[in-house]
Amino acid sequence: MTSLTDRVPRVPAARGGIAQSFADSLVVTKRNLIRMSRIPEMILFGLIQPVMFVILFTYVFGGSMQIGNSTDPDVYKNFLMAGIFAQTVTFATAGAGAGIADDMHKGLIDRFRSLPMARGAVLTGRTMADLVQTAVTLLVLAVVALIIGWRPGYAAPTNAGRIMLGFALLLLLGYAFTWIGALIGLSVRTPEAATSGGLIWLFPVTFISNAFVDSSKLPGWLQPVAEWNPFSATVQACRKLFGDPGLSPSDAWPMAYPVWASLIYSVLIVVVFRTLSVRKYRRADG
């Protein structure tokens, strides 16, 4: 005769350690990618914004900006693109924060907590899905940049390997910033607040930098802020790897060794904000 305990569904035993975390993260990543594909307007709007920035800055400001000793619009166009690329990947922060806040608001996170899965997998899966979306946006933006006249190697020789490394640093920076967005999304009550909180601090980070103007043209007290900005390090690294004009002549360490600075900054941001985000998630669990 079948006992009562045999009739009760058994919760699958969770695998331990890294194997469980990796597998669970992939499942959550797939779930978020499917959700994104069912909301095409979210992807479309994410593509339109950076394209608008490229067109506006190139054709509105291009003839009035001096890069080095030149006011040639083509020089500024090639100077600008590294900054636009970096700004695009960092703006994924707002989407990450809003997505997590939306899941929290709808109670979906509570459902995940009832499952035998790694606690960090929910956040890792979300940030990985955002990374995929950022990569697609970056690819489209690169094609648009080539159409309007951006040419890698414009100011210095480069090659395919260096260009790929530049885009890899951009994606790493974008991934790092999505963890900042994750922490914001866990700290607010609504998706709207997460969107506002994810954008309001990004504007000074991206504009007090070398992205749109030569940092040597900034007021003296702002120059060190811009030169030690993690965002500026990635922009400088991309200009160096892409062979773009306008490398900052500063002796500040992030400007002198931008590739290493970009890598170190991004890894530190991931480590710090992933730790804080997972801790915040676990405290909410309790």
Buried (B, 14 or more C-beta within 10 A) or exposed (E): EEEEEEEEEEEEEEBEEEEBBEEBBBBBBEBBBEEBEEEEEBBEEBBEBBBEBBEEBBEEBBEEBEBBEBEBBBBBBBBBBBBBBBBBBBBBBBBBBBBBBBBBBEEBBEEBBEBEBBBBBBBBBBBBBBBBBBBEBBEBBBEBBEEEEBBBBBBBEBEEEBBEBBBEBBBBBBBBBBBBBBBBBBBBEEBEBBBBBBBEEBEEBBBBBBBBBBBEEBEEEEBEBBBBBBBBBBBBBBBBBBBBBBBBEBEBEBBBBBBEBBBBBBEEBBEBBBEBBBBBBEEEEE
